[in-house]
Amino acid sequence: MASGTATASYEMRFDSGRICLDLVATTHPGERLCSAERLRAWIAGSGLVPAGTPLAAVDEAWLAACRELRADIERLVGAELDGRPADAALARVNARAEHPPPVPRAVRAEDGTLLRRLRGPLLRAGVLSALSRDALELLTDPAARAGLRRCEGDNCRIVYLDTSRGRRRRWCSSEVCGNRERVARHRRRAALART
């Protein structure tokens, strides 16, 4: 799926600018991580692990842990945008970040090309650590934190990292929320023209 394209309720988006924000976006417009299978698809699409990494170990316990972390990151980012503390969420995200993240290594394929693989098995604590570390890096980097924005789209609560020139991006995705706004604006103008 191309970044920023319209998605069905089961498809995943990776266009918020940070993987931790992409995780938070899985709650909009409804729950997208509703099964271990969907979580496996999200992990594979996120780039957290090399392509082809076996994800059979990702089960309902992984799903519960990812949802808990997602809620804490959402609280933490929202609190940061609102200028208020979220110390309990911060403590939990800090604790998750203490584990070692997945460690990549290069291996030779049969044709001699280098492939990225994991050193050792994929562990739940490692994936949660990588997501937690991304959130902590985002929120402790003043330049990145200054780029945090809430989507201006109707009924959209996605937070994204604005890296656009001039920092004037208004929507989580120009193709999704931006297009809806342009269509609504066109309809309003057309309705006014008819009256």
C-alpha positions in Angstrom: 0.0 0.0 0.0 1.3 3.4 -0.9 1.8 5.9 2.0 -1.1 8.3 2.3 -3.6 6.4 0.2 -7.1 5.9 1.4 -7.5 2.7 3.4 -10.2 0.3 4.3 -10.7 -0.4 8.0 -8.3 -3.3 8.0 -5.5 -1.7 6.1 -2.6 0.0 7.9 -1.2 3.4 7.3 2.4 4.4 7.7 2.4 8.1 6.9 2.5 9.9 10.3 6.3 10.4 10.1 7.3 8.2 13.0 6.6 4.6 13.7 5.3 5.3 17.3 2.7 7.7 15.8 1.8 5.1 13.2 1.1 2.7 16.0 -1.2 5.3 17.7 -2.9 5.9 14.3 -4.1 2.2 14.4 -7.0 3.4 16.5 -8.5 5.6 13.8 -11.1 5.5 12.4 -11.7 2.4 14.4 -9.6 -0.4 15.9 -7.2 -1.7 13.3 -5.3 -4.0 15.6 -8.2 -6.3 16.3 -6.4 -9.6 16.1 -2.9 -11.1 16.2 -3.0 -11.6 12.5 -3.6 -7.8 12.0 -0.7 -7.1 14.4 1.6 -9.4 12.4 0.6 -7.4 9.3 1.3 -4.1 11.0 4.7 -5.3 12.3 5.6 -6.5 8.8 4.5 -3.3 7.2 6.1 -1.0 9.8 9.7 -1.9 8.9 10.4 -2.8 12.5 11.7 -6.1 11.4 13.3 -7.2 8.1 11.1 -8.5 5.3 10.5 -12.2 5.7 11.0 -12.3 9.5 8.9 -15.2 10.9 6.0 -13.6 13.0 4.3 -16.8 14.1 5.1 -16.0 17.8 3.0 -12.9 17.6 -0.1 -13.9 19.5 -2.9 -12.4 21.6 -0.4 -11.6 24.4 1.6 -9.5 21.9 -1.7 -7.8 20.8 -2.6 -6.9 24.4 0.9 -5.6 25.1 1.0 -3.5 21.9 -2.4 -2.0 22.7 -1.3 -1.1 26.2 1.9 0.6 24.8 -0.2 2.3 22.2 -2.5 3.8 24.8 0.5 5.0 26.8 2.2 6.6 23.8 -1.1 8.2 22.8 -1.5 9.7 26.4 2.1 10.9 26.4 2.0 12.6 23.0 -1.4 14.1 23.7 -0.2 15.4 27.0 2.9 16.9 25.4 0.7 18.7 22.8 -1.5 20.0 25.5 1.3 21.1 27.8 0.5 18.8 30.7 2.3 15.9 32.3 1.5 12.3 31.9 4.0 10.8 34.4 2.4 7.4 34.7 2.4 6.8 31.0 6.0 8.2 30.8 7.1 5.7 33.4 5.6 2.8 31.6 7.1 3.8 28.2 10.5 4.3 29.9 10.2 0.8 31.4 9.4 -0.7 28.0 12.4 1.1 26.4 14.9 -0.6 28.7 14.8 -3.9 26.8 17.1 -4.5 23.9 15.4 -3.8 20.5 15.6 -6.2 17.6 19.1 -6.3 16.3 19.6 -6.5 12.6 22.5 -8.1 10.8 23.5 -8.6 7.2 23.7 -12.1 5.7 24.5 -13.3 2.2 21.8 -14.8 0.0 22.6 -17.7 -2.3 23.2 -15.2 -5.1 25.7 -13.3 -3.0 23.5 -10.2 -2.3 23.2 -8.9 1.3 20.0 -9.4 3.1 18.9 -7.9 6.4 17.9 -10.4 9.0 17.5 -10.4 12.8 20.2 -11.7 15.1 18.3 -14.1 17.3 14.6 -14.7 17.6 12.0 -11.9 17.5 10.9 -11.1 21.1 7.9 -9.1 22.2 9.9 -7.0 24.6 12.3 -6.1 21.8 9.5 -4.8 19.5 7.9 -2.9 22.4 11.3 -1.4 23.2 11.8 -0.2 19.6 8.4 1.5 19.6 9.0 3.0 23.1 12.5 4.3 22.1 11.0 5.9 19.0 8.4 7.7 21.2 11.1 8.8 23.7 13.4 10.0 20.9 10.6 12.0 19.3 9.4 13.6 22.6 13.0 14.5 23.8 14.1 16.0 20.5 13.0 19.7 20.6 13.1 20.1 16.8 11.0 16.9 16.2 8.6 17.6 19.0 8.0 21.1 17.6 6.8 19.4 14.4 4.0 17.4 16.2 0.6 18.3 14.8 -3.0 17.1 15.2 -4.9 16.6 11.9 -7.3 19.3 11.1 -9.6 16.9 9.3 -13.2 16.5 10.5 -13.4 13.7 13.0 -9.7 12.9 12.7 -7.6 12.7 15.7 -4.3 11.4 14.2 -1.1 13.1 15.3 1.7 13.3 12.8 5.1 14.8 12.4 5.1 17.8 10.1 8.3 17.8 8.1 6.9 19.9 5.3 8.7 22.9 4.0 7.4 25.8 6.0 5.7 23.5 8.5 2.3 24.2 7.0 0.9 20.7 6.7 -2.7 20.6 7.9 -3.7 17.0 7.6 -2.5 13.6 8.5 -2.7 12.7 4.8 -3.4 15.0 1.9 -4.9 12.1 0.1 -7.3 11.1 2.9 -8.3 14.0 5.1 -7.1 16.7 2.8 -9.1 15.3 -0.1 -12.2 15.1 2.1 -11.8 18.7 3.0 -11.3 19.8 -0.6 -14.4 17.8 -1.6 -16.5 19.4 1.2 -15.2 22.8 0.3 -16.2 22.2 -3.4 -19.7 21.0 -2.3 -20.2 24.1 -0.2 -19.2 26.4 -3.1 -21.4 24.5 -5.5 -24.4 24.7 -3.1 -23.8 28.5 -2.7 -23.7 28.9 -6.4 -27.0 27.1 -6.9 -28.8 29.4 -4.4 
